[in-house]
Amino acid sequence: MSDRILITGGAGFIGSNLTERLVKKGHSVTIFDNLSRFGTELNLRQLSHSFKDGFSFLKGDIRDSKHLEEAVTGKEVIFHLAAQVAVTTSVADPKTDFEINAEGTMNLLEAVRKVSPGAIVIYTSTNKVYGGMEAVHVVDRGDNYDYARGKKGISESEPLDFHSPYGCSKGAADQYVRDYSRIYGLKTVVFRMSCIYGPRQFGNEDQGWVAHFILSSIFNQPLTIYGDGKQVRDILYIDDLLDAFERSIENIGKTKGKIYNMGGGKGRSVSLLQLISKIEKRLRKKVSYLFDDWRSGDQKVYISNTEAFEREVGWQPKVSVDEGIDRLFSYVEENKTLFARKFS
């Protein structure tokens, strides 16, 4: 790794966990964040309390190309995590979604190309670039859907089919990130992520659904399930994602210019109804929820096939679904005052 590290969106869920890990390892980190998302100021305050030294904070917006260029200057590793993250928000305001996700990423790439062309750039994309995947055959297993004919998951060869302004903006960005490696020689790596969960995540209906389900259940808030609840996602605990980031950088000679699907895979997949059952078992009470209409483009099943990344860098996820859920429960229960503000 490097001592000159920039994390855009560094006060968010993934960014704050990444900052903690890097600072604990002795790296010097700069967080670049506009603090617009709920929970970012709380995460930043918590980081500042725990680590008085080791990281610096720049309040800025990736739509401000000049300020971003200043932040990028001299950096050797850049994690580009800043984004508009909700499908529903993109539908309500597609222009802003484009400006943040597509144009903001272009601003970053141009800044790197101009002032730090040797830097490694890790970009977090999304499985939403594959759209609804209506052509992928699925079967009903009772409380969950599954791929038919033993399909392990979705590989990087799955056709792109952007569905929603969010899918378009993130998809455009991840293609630019890849192409800036091919055309300009930048050391970029794209992760198309499934559901990541863990501490410091203030989840909601549109993003961070595992944390949203757990938080709502602990604070006795009713859940809304869009669809029938049988839809399945593979979930990956934050520590395993950060391991993947590190492995991609350690093996940049192999990973440069590549795109990888990133998630828990078949062994760490769970339906909404199955997660609720696990929560009820942990809380020893019933969870209150109701059903609403399916949302456009919602995939009945999405499971990442991570074999390409595993083969190239030797990465394997370590945290099981049950262990990850237990860790997140413990974190929320230890920080109830922090999360209570979400429901006040």
DAWOFEN-V610040 format. One record per residue. N is the residue number from 1. PSI is psi as a letter, one per 40 degrees, with the letter a starting at -180 (none if undefined). Layout:
BEGIN
n=<N	N>
psi=<PSI	PSI>
END
This chain:
BEGIN
n=<1	2	3	4	5	6	7	8	9	10	11	12	13	14	15	16	17	18	19	20	21	22	23	24	25	26	27	28	29	30	31	32	33	34	35	36	37	38	39	40	41	42	43	44	45	46	47	48	49	50	51	52	53	54	55	56	57	58	59	60	61	62	63	64	65	66	67	68	69	70	71	72	73	74	75	76	77	78	79	80	81	82	83	84	85	86	87	88	89	90	91	92	93	94	95	96	97	98	99	100	101	102	103	104	105	106	107	108	109	110	111	112	113	114	115	116	117	118	119	120	121	122	123	124	125	126	127	128	129	130	131	132	133	134	135	136	137	138	139	140	141	142	143	144	145	146	147	148	149	150	151	152	153	154	155	156	157	158	159	160	161	162	163	164	165	166	167	168	169	170	171	172	173	174	175	176	177	178	179	180	181	182	183	184	185	186	187	188	189	190	191	192	193	194	195	196	197	198	199	200	201	202	203	204	205	206	207	208	209	210	211	212	213	214	215	216	217	218	219	220	221	222	223	224	225	226	227	228	229	230	231	232	233	234	235	236	237	238	239	240	241	242	243	244	245	246	247	248	249	250	251	252	253	254	255	256	257	258	259	260	261	262	263	264	265	266	267	268	269	270	271	272	273	274	275	276	277	278	279	280	281	282	283	284	285	286	287	288	289	290	291	292	293	294	295	296	297	298	299	300	301	302	303	304	305	306	307	308	309	310	311	312	313	314	315	316	317	318	319	320	321	322	323	324	325	326	327	328	329	330	331	332	333	334	335	336	337	338	339	340	341	342	343	344>
psi=<a	i	e	g	h	h	h	h	f	e	e	a	c	d	d	d	d	d	d	d	d	d	d	d	e	e	i	h	h	h	h	h	i	e	f	d	i	h	e	d	d	d	d	d	d	d	d	d	d	d	g	d	i	d	i	i	h	h	h	i	h	e	e	g	d	d	d	d	d	d	d	d	h	e	i	d	h	h	h	g	e	h	i	h	e	h	d	d	d	d	d	d	g	d	d	d	d	d	d	d	d	d	d	d	d	d	d	d	d	d	d	d	d	d	e	f	e	e	i	h	h	h	h	h	a	i	e	e	e	e	a	e	f	d	e	h	h	i	i	h	e	c	e	i	i	i	i	i	f	f	h	d	a	h	i	e	e	h	h	i	g	h	h	i	d	d	d	d	d	d	d	d	d	d	d	d	d	d	d	d	d	d	d	e	e	i	g	i	h	h	h	h	i	a	h	h	i	a	i	f	h	g	i	a	d	e	h	f	d	d	d	d	d	d	d	d	d	d	e	f	h	i	i	h	h	h	a	e	e	e	i	h	i	h	i	h	i	d	d	d	d	d	d	d	d	d	d	d	d	d	f	d	d	d	e	h	e	i	h	h	h	h	a	e	a	d	e	f	i	i	i	d	d	d	d	d	d	d	d	d	d	d	e	f	i	i	h	h	i	i	i	i	i	i	i	h	e	h	h	d	h	h	h	h	h	e	d	d	d	d	d	d	e	f	i	h	i	d	h	i	d	d	d	d	d	d	d	d	d	d	d	d	d	e	f	d	d	d	d	d	d	d	e	none>
END
